[in-house]
Amino acid sequence: MLNHSKKTIRTEANILNDCLIALSEAGCLAWRNNTGKLQDRQGRWVTFGLCLGSSDIIGIAPGGVFFAVECKKIGGAIRPAQWTFIKNVKAKGGRAGFAYNSQEAVDIALALRAG
């Protein structure tokens, strides 16, 4: 018999996928923004993604406004570079914030809550 008393723990990957789907259903264009570094076959480091600290999801909300959503699981650490990226997007008129579920991501993109 399954024990249904335990809560299912969602990974950031699960949350991110839910957010991408919900954003699309809300009329947004949204893309996954992977960031990091890998070595190529010659041993050279290749950096990918927008920049250090850039959000997990970037997109365009209905009406043409740029948004950025950093997906986190409960208790997930927020790095200083992520705070800086969010702050910079907001300073230039974009919408940005941290989302712990898909509804929060949609609320950020549609400016239904402060991120």
N, C-alpha and C positions, 0 to 999 in steps of 0.2 A: 504494500500500500504506500502511495506517495504521501509525503509530509507536506501539506499545503500551508503550514503555518510559517514557513520560512519565506522571506521576501526574495524575489529574483533580483540578483545583482546585475545591473546593466553596465556593460563596458562602454568606454567612450566611443568605440567603433559602432556599437549598437545605437547609441544616442545620436551620433553623427549621421548615420544612415536614415534614422527616423526624421531628423531635421531636414535633410535634403529632400525627402519625399514630401514632408509637410510644406516646405517652402515652395516647391513646385506646384503643389495643389492650391497654394495661396496666390498663385499668379506671378511668382518671382522666377527670375533666371538665377540659378545657383550652381556653383562649381566647388568641388572639393579642391582644396589647396594644400597639397602635401609639401612639406618643407624638410630640408635636411641636406646631408652630404653622403655621397657614395664614391668609392674608387672605381675608375674605369679599368679596362683591361691592361692599360699601360701604367697603372698605379697612380694616375693623376686624380686629385679630388675634384668632383663635380658637385657644385651647389645647385639645388633646385628649390622652387617655390618663390613666392614674391620677395620676401625678405625675412630676416631674423624676427621672430615673434608674430609674423603674419597669421591671421586667423585660419581656422580649419575650413571655413566656408566663406567664399566671397560671392557677391552677386549684385543684381540690379533689381530693385523693387519696382512694382507698378508705379508709373510716373517717372521712372528713370533715375531714382536715387540709388547711389552705391551703398552697399551694406557689407558688414563683416561680422561673422558669428564665430566665436571660440566655444566649442562644445566641451563640456566638462562633466565628469561623473561627480556625484556627491563626495566631497573630500578631496577632489582632484586639485593638484597644486597649480597655481597661476604664476607663471614666470614673469619677472619684471619686463622683459621684452614684449610679452603679450599685453600687459597693461599699457605700455608705451604705444603699441600699434593701435589699440582700441582708442586711446586718447587722441592720437593723431588723426584717425579717420573722423572722429566726432568734430575735431577742431576745423576740419575742412568741409564740414557740412554733411558728411555721411552719417549713416546709422551704424552703431556697433555695440557689441556687448558680449557677455558670457551667458550661455544657455545650458541649463541642466536637463532640458527636455525639449521636445519639438514645439510645444506651444510657446515657450519662451523665445525660441529662434524666430518664429513667425511674428511674435510681438515686437521683437527688435527690428526686423526687416520692414514691418508696416508701421513703425513708430507708435505702437500701442503701449509701450512701456519704455522707461529709461533703461538702457543697457548697462 
